[in-house]
Amino acid sequence: MLHEIGLIFFASCFIVYFLLLYNNLRRRKKPNKFHVFRLIYINWVQTRVDDNSSLAGVQALRNFIMANSTFVSALFILLGILVGFYNATFFDNMSFFGLSFITVGLVQITLNLLVIVFCLFNFILSIRYTARLSILITGKPHEYAIGKVKGIEVTTKTLLSAQNHWMLGVRSLFYLIATLIWFVSPILLIVATIAVTFYLLALHDIV
């Protein structure tokens, strides 16, 4: 029964955390560090556009893409390892929620794959937006607009989208640690989930 409790507890913490993070990002009345980050990002775009030489900006974006690519490569390797070892004997063959056709090992693999795919989705989108941004900041976006859609605003939103997806990908990596620990023990899954959620909420995103 510990495996079932662990999964429910993990899913609850995962969902609640990201809902709180989303609310904190969208909250306008109470200032927080995300509002400061947003102002800095907006200023960064404006500075890069006004600068005659965008080499420094492109170099920074290149480093950002390389960091994302490292995460993507590592996650694809981990994904291949988990899929390749699915039929290994060390996976738990106990029934899950009393369903004989669903084993604990299958649920463990599925949960890890879902978290990995969520990480990959965000990191790949972050690379996509960053690559687009590297072109936009060198294309004089302040000179282009169609109606209310201004090039400089599109450029700024592109940077914000890249940063947000990168942030979601990195936060998900912490929860991936918890799901991987589940292969050792469901108790460790619960403990790791509590530790990760407290760490992210208390030290990074909410408090």
Backbone torsions as a table, in degrees:
resi	resn	phi	psi	omega
1	MET	NA	-21.2	-180.0
2	LEU	-63.7	-34.8	179.4
3	HIS	-63.3	-42.8	-179.8
4	GLU	-65.4	-44.4	178.4
5	ILE	-62.5	-41.7	179.6
6	GLY	-60.8	-42.8	179.6
7	LEU	-65.2	-45.4	-179.9
8	ILE	-62.5	-41.8	180.0
9	PHE	-65.1	-44.1	179.6
10	PHE	-62.3	-47.9	-178.0
11	ALA	-61.6	-38.8	179.7
12	SER	-64.8	-46.8	-179.9
13	CYS	-64.3	-41.9	-179.0
14	PHE	-61.0	-48.2	-177.6
15	ILE	-67.8	-45.9	-178.6
16	VAL	-62.6	-41.7	-179.5
17	TYR	-61.1	-48.6	-176.4
18	PHE	-70.3	-28.6	173.6
19	LEU	-67.2	-42.0	177.1
20	LEU	-65.5	-39.3	178.5
21	LEU	-64.2	-43.8	178.7
22	TYR	-61.3	-43.6	179.4
23	ASN	-63.9	-37.7	179.5
24	ASN	-68.5	-34.1	178.0
25	LEU	-70.4	-35.4	-175.4
26	ARG	-89.9	-13.5	-176.2
27	ARG	-67.2	130.1	-176.2
28	ARG	-108.3	-28.1	-173.1
29	LYS	-72.6	-41.7	-177.3
30	LYS	-101.1	114.7	-178.9
31	PRO	-63.7	144.0	174.4
32	ASN	-145.8	179.7	-174.2
33	LYS	-65.6	-24.9	179.2
34	PHE	-66.7	-31.5	175.7
35	HIS	-67.4	-37.0	177.0
36	VAL	-66.8	-43.5	176.9
37	PHE	-57.3	-42.7	-178.4
38	ARG	-61.6	-43.2	178.4
39	LEU	-63.2	-40.0	179.0
40	ILE	-65.5	-41.9	179.2
41	TYR	-63.3	-42.0	178.4
42	ILE	-61.8	-44.1	179.1
43	ASN	-65.7	-35.8	179.2
44	TRP	-61.8	-43.9	178.4
45	VAL	-63.2	-45.7	-178.6
46	GLN	-62.5	-39.7	179.8
47	THR	-66.2	-42.2	-179.5
48	ARG	-66.8	-36.3	-179.4
49	VAL	-71.4	-39.4	-179.0
50	ASP	-74.3	-23.6	-178.9
51	ASP	-72.3	132.1	179.3
52	ASN	-64.7	-32.0	178.5
53	SER	-109.2	115.5	-178.8
54	SER	-95.0	15.9	-177.0
55	LEU	-60.8	-42.1	-179.4
56	ALA	-63.2	-40.2	178.9
57	GLY	-66.0	-44.7	179.5
58	VAL	-64.0	-38.1	178.6
59	GLN	-64.3	-42.0	178.1
60	ALA	-63.0	-41.6	178.7
61	LEU	-67.3	-35.5	177.9
62	ARG	-62.6	-44.1	177.8
63	ASN	-62.9	-37.7	178.8
64	PHE	-64.7	-43.0	178.6
65	ILE	-64.5	-40.9	179.3
66	MET	-62.8	-39.4	178.2
67	ALA	-64.4	-43.5	177.2
68	ASN	-63.6	-40.7	-179.0
69	SER	-63.5	-34.9	176.9
70	THR	-62.7	-45.3	177.3
71	PHE	-61.5	-44.3	-178.6
72	VAL	-61.4	-45.5	-179.9
73	SER	-61.3	-45.4	-179.6
74	ALA	-63.6	-39.5	-179.3
75	LEU	-69.0	-37.6	176.7
76	PHE	-65.2	-37.9	177.1
77	ILE	-64.2	-45.4	178.3
78	LEU	-62.7	-40.0	177.8
79	LEU	-60.1	-44.9	178.8
80	GLY	-64.1	-38.4	179.0
81	ILE	-64.2	-45.8	-178.8
82	LEU	-63.8	-43.1	179.2
83	VAL	-65.9	-40.8	-178.6
84	GLY	-67.0	-30.5	-177.6
85	PHE	-96.8	10.2	-174.3
86	TYR	-58.8	-40.8	-176.8
87	ASN	-87.6	9.3	179.7
88	ALA	-66.9	153.4	-173.4
89	THR	-74.1	-17.6	-175.9
90	PHE	-78.7	-6.3	175.6
91	PHE	-75.0	142.3	-177.2
92	ASP	-70.7	125.6	-179.5
93	ASN	-99.8	12.7	176.9
94	MET	-66.1	148.2	178.3
95	SER	-71.1	148.4	-177.7
96	PHE	-107.4	126.7	-174.6
97	PHE	54.5	30.1	177.8
98	GLY	74.1	9.2	179.9
99	LEU	-93.4	116.4	-173.8
100	SER	-66.8	-26.7	-177.7
101	PHE	-87.8	-2.0	176.2
102	ILE	-121.7	118.2	-179.4
103	THR	-101.8	161.5	177.5
104	VAL	-60.7	-41.3	179.2
105	GLY	-59.9	-40.2	178.8
106	LEU	-64.2	-43.2	179.4
107	VAL	-65.6	-40.5	178.4
108	GLN	-61.3	-46.6	178.6
109	ILE	-62.3	-45.3	-177.4
110	THR	-61.9	-44.6	-179.6
111	LEU	-63.3	-43.8	178.7
112	ASN	-63.4	-40.2	179.3
113	LEU	-64.8	-39.5	179.6
114	LEU	-64.2	-42.8	179.6
115	VAL	-67.2	-40.7	178.3
116	ILE	-62.4	-44.8	179.3
117	VAL	-63.3	-39.0	177.2
118	PHE	-62.1	-42.7	176.7
119	CYS	-62.1	-48.1	-179.3
120	LEU	-60.5	-43.3	179.7
121	PHE	-55.6	-46.0	-177.9
122	ASN	-73.2	-41.0	179.2
123	PHE	-66.1	-40.4	179.7
124	ILE	-66.9	-41.4	176.2
125	LEU	-64.0	-36.4	177.4
126	SER	-62.8	-42.1	176.5
127	ILE	-62.8	-42.2	-179.5
128	ARG	-60.0	-48.3	-179.7
129	TYR	-67.1	-36.4	-179.7
130	THR	-67.7	-41.2	177.6
131	ALA	-62.2	-40.3	177.3
132	ARG	-65.5	-39.5	-179.5
133	LEU	-62.7	-38.1	-179.6
134	SER	-62.2	-29.0	176.4
135	ILE	-80.8	-41.4	-176.5
136	LEU	-62.9	-43.2	-175.4
137	ILE	-70.6	-15.6	177.2
138	THR	-99.2	1.2	-176.3
139	GLY	-106.4	19.3	179.8
140	LYS	52.6	60.5	-175.2
141	PRO	-63.8	-24.0	-179.5
142	HIS	-68.6	-11.6	-178.9
143	GLU	-93.1	-1.2	-174.5
144	TYR	-124.0	139.1	177.3
145	ALA	-163.3	144.4	174.1
146	ILE	-127.1	106.8	-175.9
147	GLY	63.9	-125.8	179.3
148	LYS	-86.5	-5.7	-179.6
149	VAL	-87.1	109.2	-178.1
150	LYS	-103.2	142.6	-176.9
151	GLY	-60.4	-39.9	-178.4
152	ILE	-66.9	-34.8	178.2
153	GLU	-69.9	-39.5	176.6
154	VAL	-62.4	-41.0	178.8
155	THR	-63.0	-44.2	179.3
156	THR	-63.5	-44.4	179.4
157	LYS	-64.2	-31.2	177.6
158	THR	-65.2	-43.2	177.0
159	LEU	-63.9	-43.6	-179.7
160	LEU	-62.9	-39.4	178.0
161	SER	-64.6	-41.8	178.3
162	ALA	-61.6	-43.9	-179.3
163	GLN	-67.7	-40.8	-179.4
164	ASN	-64.3	-43.9	179.0
165	HIS	-66.8	-36.6	176.6
166	TRP	-63.9	-41.6	179.4
167	MET	-62.9	-44.3	179.1
168	LEU	-63.7	-39.2	178.6
169	GLY	-63.7	-43.7	-179.6
170	VAL	-67.3	-43.1	178.2
171	ARG	-60.7	-38.2	-179.6
172	SER	-66.8	-29.4	177.5
173	LEU	-60.6	-35.7	177.8
174	PHE	-62.5	-42.8	178.9
175	TYR	-71.1	-26.2	175.3
176	LEU	-63.8	-35.0	176.1
177	ILE	-59.2	-42.8	-179.8
178	ALA	-64.7	-42.8	-178.3
179	THR	-68.5	-33.2	177.0
180	LEU	-68.5	-36.0	178.5
181	ILE	-66.1	-22.6	179.6
182	TRP	-59.1	-28.9	177.9
183	PHE	-61.5	-23.3	179.5
184	VAL	-85.6	-49.3	-177.3
185	SER	-165.1	141.1	176.4
186	PRO	-66.7	-28.2	177.6
187	ILE	-66.2	-41.2	177.5
188	LEU	-65.6	-32.0	175.2
189	LEU	-60.7	-45.9	-179.4
190	ILE	-65.1	-45.5	-179.5
191	VAL	-62.8	-45.3	-179.6
192	ALA	-64.9	-38.6	178.8
193	THR	-63.4	-43.2	177.3
194	ILE	-62.0	-45.4	-177.9
195	ALA	-63.2	-45.0	-178.4
196	VAL	-66.2	-45.3	-178.6
197	THR	-64.0	-44.1	178.7
198	PHE	-63.5	-43.7	-178.8
199	TYR	-60.5	-45.9	-177.8
200	LEU	-70.4	-41.5	-177.7
201	LEU	-71.8	-48.3	-171.8
202	ALA	-79.7	-32.0	-172.4
203	LEU	-109.4	-10.3	-174.2
204	HIS	-127.9	-53.8	-160.2
205	ASP	-112.8	-28.1	-172.5
206	ILE	-112.4	-55.4	-176.2
207	VAL	-75.2	NA	NA
